[in-house]
């Protein structure tokens, strides 16, 4: 889960696994896989960094050199 801020200042948590895309219109809009949209105060880069960190925490991304396909082929 990642914490984000709506334009009205209200904080909420979002399951980053459901993020389909993040765009700036110019406000940052997060679109989920079900089509629901959230407009947030964070930048596209901040949302991307938060989601990437979440994926690392749950083991969806491996750090380069720490295993993965290249190491498994050797």
N, C-alpha and C positions, 0 to 999 in steps of 0.2 A: 504494500500500500504506500502511496505517496501523499503528502500533504500539499494542498494547493489553496489559493485564495480567490474567491469570487470577486467581481468588480465592486460589490457592496462591502467588501472587507471580511465577509464570513469565511472562516477556514473550514475545509472539508477534506476527507481522505478519499482517495480514488484507487481502485485496483488497477495498477498499471498494465496488467495482462490484457485488459479490454481496450487499450488505446489503439485506435486504427491510424489516426493521423493527428498531427499538431501543426496548425497554420497561424499566420499573423494576418489579420484583416483590417486594420492594424492591430486590434486587440488579439491576444493569443486565444485561439479556439481549439479545444481538444475534442475530437470526434471519437466516439467509442464504436466498437464493432456492431452494436445494436442501433446505431444512427443517432444516439443521444449526443448533444453537444453541450460543452461547458465553456464559458468565456472566463478566463482567469487573468490575474494580475501578473503572474510570472511570464517571463519571456519564453519563446520557443526553445532557446538554448537551455534555460533553467529546467523546463519540463523534461526535455530530452536527457539532461544530466540526472535528474531525479529518477526517471524511469530506468536509465542504464544502471544506476546504483542499486535500485530495487532488483533488477534482473540478476546482477552480480550476487546480491545477498541471498537470493533463492537458488543460485546455481545455474541459471539459464545461460549465462555468459561465462566462459572460461577465460582466464587471463592468458595472453599469448606466452608460450613457453611453459605453461603449467599443464600440459596435456592437450588433448584435442585431436583433431584428425591428423595433423602432421606427425605427431608423436605416435599415434596408433599405427601409421603406415610403416614405421621403421621396424 
